[in-house]
């Protein structure tokens, strides 16, 4: 299972890199603004926006799939989320009083 997971992550990364290359070379995002000011909005939008959003979607889907295969993982993830929520709330209260 771990090997197939690693292979799927490797293949998806190759697809991501190829997609960014195709988008940049095809100049798909020429009409969009260039926030970093590098003169090439294509790379910014292809790599930093589209590819990152798709990566987050994939990781969420992977988490859901793993929770179905490993039911104990759901409780562990719930504890992690609650820990971050408590610590984040405490930090906000400390900063803003």
C-alpha positions as CSV (number, residue, x, y, z in Angstrom):
1,X,0.0,0.0,0.0
2,X,2.8,2.4,0.9
3,X,4.6,1.7,-2.4
4,X,1.4,2.3,-4.4
5,X,0.9,5.5,-2.5
6,X,4.4,6.7,-3.2
7,X,4.1,5.7,-6.9
8,X,0.8,7.6,-7.2
9,X,2.3,10.7,-5.6
10,X,5.3,10.5,-7.9
11,X,3.0,10.1,-11.0
12,X,0.8,13.0,-9.9
13,X,3.8,15.2,-9.4
14,X,5.1,14.4,-12.9
15,X,1.6,15.3,-14.2
16,X,1.7,18.6,-12.2
17,X,5.0,19.5,-13.6
18,X,4.0,18.7,-17.1
19,X,0.8,20.7,-16.7
20,X,2.7,23.7,-15.4
21,X,5.1,23.4,-18.4
22,X,2.3,23.1,-20.9
23,X,0.4,26.1,-19.4
24,X,3.5,28.3,-19.3
25,X,4.7,27.4,-22.8
26,X,1.1,27.7,-24.2
27,X,0.8,31.1,-22.4
28,X,-2.7,30.1,-21.0
29,X,-2.7,32.9,-18.4
30,X,-1.4,35.9,-20.4
31,X,-4.5,38.0,-19.7
32,X,-4.3,37.7,-15.9
33,X,-2.4,40.1,-13.6
34,X,1.2,39.4,-12.6
35,X,1.2,39.7,-8.8
36,X,4.9,39.0,-8.2
37,X,5.8,41.5,-10.9
38,X,8.2,39.1,-12.7
39,X,6.7,39.8,-16.1
40,X,5.5,36.2,-16.5
41,X,2.0,35.8,-15.1
42,X,1.8,32.3,-16.7
43,X,4.1,30.6,-14.2
44,X,2.6,32.3,-11.2
45,X,-1.0,31.3,-12.1
46,X,-0.1,27.8,-13.4
47,X,2.2,26.8,-10.5
48,X,1.2,28.9,-7.5
49,X,-2.6,28.9,-8.0
50,X,-3.9,26.1,-10.2
51,X,-1.4,23.4,-9.3
52,X,-1.6,24.3,-5.6
53,X,-5.4,24.1,-5.6
54,X,-5.3,20.8,-7.4
55,X,-2.7,19.5,-4.9
56,X,-4.9,20.4,-1.9
57,X,-7.9,18.7,-3.5
58,X,-5.9,15.6,-4.1
59,X,-4.5,15.5,-0.6
60,X,-8.0,15.9,0.9
61,X,-9.3,13.1,-1.4
62,X,-6.3,11.0,-0.2
63,X,-7.1,11.7,3.4
64,X,-10.7,10.6,2.9
65,X,-9.6,7.4,1.2
66,X,-7.1,6.6,3.9
67,X,-9.7,7.2,6.6
68,X,-11.9,4.6,4.9
69,X,-9.1,2.1,4.8
70,X,-7.8,2.9,8.3
71,X,-10.8,3.8,10.5
72,X,-8.5,4.6,13.5
73,X,-7.0,7.4,11.5
74,X,-10.2,9.4,11.7
75,X,-10.0,9.7,15.4
76,X,-6.3,10.7,15.3
77,X,-7.0,13.4,12.7
78,X,-9.9,14.7,14.8
79,X,-7.5,15.0,17.8
80,X,-5.0,16.9,15.6
81,X,-7.6,19.3,14.4
82,X,-8.9,19.9,17.9
83,X,-5.4,20.5,19.1
84,X,-4.7,23.1,16.4
85,X,-8.1,24.8,17.1
86,X,-7.3,25.1,20.8
87,X,-3.8,26.3,20.3
88,X,-4.9,28.8,17.5
89,X,-7.7,30.1,19.7
90,X,-5.3,30.5,22.6
91,X,-2.8,32.3,20.4
92,X,-5.4,34.7,19.0
93,X,-6.6,35.5,22.6
94,X,-3.0,36.1,23.7
95,X,-2.3,38.4,20.8
96,X,-5.6,40.4,20.8
97,X,-6.4,40.0,24.5
